[in-house]
Amino acid sequence: MQNKNFIEYLIIALNLIPFLYLGFIYSELPEEVAMHFNSSGQVDRMGSKKELWILPILLCGVMYFLFKYLPQLDPKNNNSRIWPGLRLGLTVFMSAICMIIIYACSHTNSSTFSKELPRLIFAGVGLLFVLLGLYMRHIKPNYFIGIRTPWTLESNDVWKKTHYYGGYWFLIAGIVMVISSILFSMQTTFIIVMSATIGIAIASFAYSYYLYQKPGKS
């Protein structure tokens, strides 16, 4: 119980960091800041600095309540053991991405950082896939997290096997994303990230269907 309380307090603290950071630099920001970047890291939309508050509210505030309370609505409630650790990892990702974007929006005079922003985000997505890959095989049947297809939800055996191999797919895809974000251009990395994401979705869907239709399945 004490460990769970510590993780919960840590999650709350991590979610507050982007709010505190933005509040600390807010008075120094110009009235208009960058609000959107293209795939090359160039600013293609400016907006009021007040809009920056939307980022921590959505990525940290709203996501905190979703991650905390949605699983409690799950009638299966099978993942209480692993969920705190997974929530912590997801919170680190959300807070880090939020901080990076806020920094980029408020430092558009730093052309080098702006150009590297997509690279950092793609690398972050890759690390998120690695995290999901490590947890995937430990996720038990539920209605909110994991590879939820009609066939994994129908059969515990199909769920288990799909998540076992799905964990490897996420892990490998995440490593490839991180490496590509370091070595390749933004356009190439974008194609790799999208291809890996779509590929995992199709493979998971097809593999779970195959297992469910397989003769002699348990």
C-alpha angles and dihedrals in degrees: 000000000000090000091051091049091050091051090048092052090047091051091051091049092050091050091051095052096079090048091051093045093050091045090051095053098031098097091052095053122100117246090254122046136171111281103175138026129198124229090275093056094253120139111250100167135037126197146163116297087235087073089067089075088068090071100061091036091057103030097039110016103039094034091052092060093042093051092045103045110023094071089052088064091057108108090209095053091183101145105061090119098057101027098084092055093045090048089052092053093047090048092052089052095048094046093047093049090047092051093047093051093046090050092048092048092050096044104050088142086071098081092177093057093044091054090049094049096091089047091054092047093049090049089050091052088051091053089049089055089050090052091049090047092055092050099037099088091050096054112106125209113295141137101246114044134035134031100330112186126149089259100047089050091049098049128039090202092054089047092052096048094043092051092045093059093030088062090060091047092053092044095050093043091051093051091048090050093052093047093046091050088058100041108029139056121271092252092052092045091050090054091048093049093048093044092050092048094048091041093055091048092051094042093049092048094047096042094050090049090049092051092047093050094041112116114249095020114159 
